[in-house]
Amino acid sequence: MPTTCTASARPVVAVVGAGPAGLMAAEVLASGGASVDVYDAMPSAGRKLLMAGRGGLNITHAEPDEDFRSRYGARQSEIAPLLDAFGPAALREWVHKLGVTTFVGSSGRVFPTDMKAAPLLRAWLQRLRAAGVRFHVRHRCCGWMRTGDGTLQLAFSTAQGEQRLQVQAVVLALGGGSWARLGSDGKWFALLEQAGIELAPLRPANCGFEAAWSQHLRERFAGQPIKAVSASLLDANGVEHRRRGEFMLTATGVEGGLIYALSAVLRDTIEATGSATLNLDLLPEHDAARVLAEVGRARGARSLASHLQSRLHLKGAKVALLRECLAADAFADPARLAAGIKALPLRLLATRPLDEAISSAGGVCFAALDERLMLKKLPGVFCAGEMLDWEAPTGGYLLTACLASGHAAGRGVRAWLRN
Ligand SMILES: Cc1cc2nc3c(=O)[nH]c(=O)nc-3n(C[C@H](O)[C@H](O)[C@H](O)COP(=O)(O)OP(=O)(O)OC[C@H]3O[C@@H](n4cnc5c(N)ncnc54)[C@H](O)[C@@H]3O)c2cc1C
């Protein structure tokens, strides 16, 4: 590893973090003629990207630009310029140039044809190496400082002890705070906090939630899906959020696509009020009058369970959830039972821990960065990826913003070095 910045005509730039954001910054820098070294604390690059590929790598989304931008909620005005320069269309083209074909799923989500991350990462690393980018794994960045003459110096902890490196600029792309075993452990937070950088606390996003399940539900129904339901809740401003989809009962509560889609508003409501109540429509295909008519129909000697199953196809985990969330005496009252089936109050008490979440909210505030993504208080230090303070639902929006911000940080370093 280089220990000093030699008197070369090429600027020496370090990228710390070999996830999608860091690798994209390295690519932009190398193509601009910089001498680029990428450092990562883990034994190999892109571990979270590989994990993302396990369930089908959703790289971006094909919906209209305006809808796409709206997915970044309160941060859409900060993310929009990044997408202007490297948005979903540019990203797809970039993937194709790596020799990976893509397709648009029925929901508009974009995937590599083979759904995997490994071939894409392999081709990308090969292309970066061919462009002269050097990789240094098992190098944990543990700080940075300015020497007396103003040179930027990075400190790494390695198996050989601490190593120091002088660079002209560095891109920090250290990830969020979830799935620490893949490298993104959020330990950078304390380093930046000490440096006086404006940060928002890291919080779980696209996460599961806890509910006070009975032992019966926990033991008999954990792991079972609740399919084809609709869920709604009111946020603190009285705005209704409604989504259709499915989720899973877990031993501690709920998780899965429908829950992730509402997770930011659920989390914020719990933080503000101590709990959040999701109203579940267990039969969104049936209107309330139909449900009431079927529930109220004479059932003779048949049990209520077989009546609900034969008249409304309600059974298994859905009925267990109904029994869990509705008062026992409501089952004797067709009007209350029918109302419960159409708007079942599911009370959620807490998010699951940050480390289990798909992504994190919070991180380096945009106010701490200039338009090139350089820290205003630390000239020459740029930030990109999930460590920035934005969040988005699943659907390819996470990777798109990570890659777009890596692209912007790479361009930002180039512009800064030119000046
Ligand atoms: C199970 C799962 C599935 C997902 N699926 C999708 C999906 O389909 N679509 C999508 O858009 N997103 C998905 N995501 C989210 C996506 O993978 C992340 O948002 C993305 O990888 C973040 O990129 P990043 O480059 O910012 O950080 P990361 O990919 O987390 O990379 C950060 C890197 O920094 C390194 N690092 C951290 N600290 C240091 C240090 N001090 N010194 C040196 N190196 C350090 C880490 O080892 C790591 O390699 C998924 C996430 C998970 C967990």
The ligand as a Gaussian input file, in Angstrom:
#p B3LYP/6-31G(d) Opt

LIG

0 1
 C      -30.646000      -8.448000       2.605000
 C      -30.514000      -7.172000       1.811000
 C      -31.096000      -7.101000       0.546000
 C      -31.001000      -5.909000      -0.181000
 N      -31.550000      -5.872000      -1.429000
 C      -31.501000      -4.723000      -2.149000
 C      -32.049000      -4.639000      -3.455000
 O      -32.512000      -5.661000      -4.023000
 N      -32.051000      -3.441000      -4.085000
 C      -31.509000      -2.308000      -3.518000
 O      -31.581000      -1.227000      -4.139000
 N      -30.910000      -2.365000      -2.317000
 C      -30.892000      -3.539000      -1.622000
 N      -30.284000      -3.595000      -0.391000
 C      -29.593000      -2.383000       0.125000
 C      -28.213000      -2.178000      -0.554000
 O      -27.494000      -3.388000      -0.572000
 C      -27.430000      -1.103000       0.227000
 O      -28.217000       0.064000       0.299000
 C      -26.099000      -0.790000      -0.467000
 O      -25.257000      -1.933000      -0.499000
 C      -25.362000       0.332000       0.265000
 O      -24.234000       0.647000      -0.495000
 P      -23.009000       1.482000       0.133000
 O      -21.925000       1.419000      -0.880000
 O      -23.483000       2.782000       0.607000
 O      -22.594000       0.656000       1.439000
 P      -22.201000      -0.883000       1.653000
 O      -22.626000      -1.714000       0.522000
 O      -22.721000      -1.210000       3.010000
 O      -20.619000      -0.847000       1.662000
 C      -19.902000      -0.168000       2.679000
 C      -18.498000      -0.757000       2.733000
 O      -17.712000       0.014000       3.640000
 C      -16.879000      -0.849000       4.376000
 N      -16.483000      -0.158000       5.619000
 C      -17.305000       0.282000       6.615000
 N      -16.580000       0.904000       7.561000
 C      -15.281000       0.867000       7.143000
 C      -14.053000       1.378000       7.672000
 N      -14.006000       2.069000       8.820000
 N      -12.919000       1.158000       6.980000
 C      -12.917000       0.463000       5.795000
 N      -14.050000      -0.021000       5.254000
 C      -15.219000       0.179000       5.911000
 C      -17.718000      -2.079000       4.581000
 O      -16.929000      -3.226000       4.850000
 C      -18.486000      -2.191000       3.266000
 O      -17.829000      -3.025000       2.330000
 C      -30.337000      -4.766000       0.364000
 C      -29.736000      -4.861000       1.610000
 C      -29.817000      -6.049000       2.340000
 C      -29.169000      -6.116000       3.695000

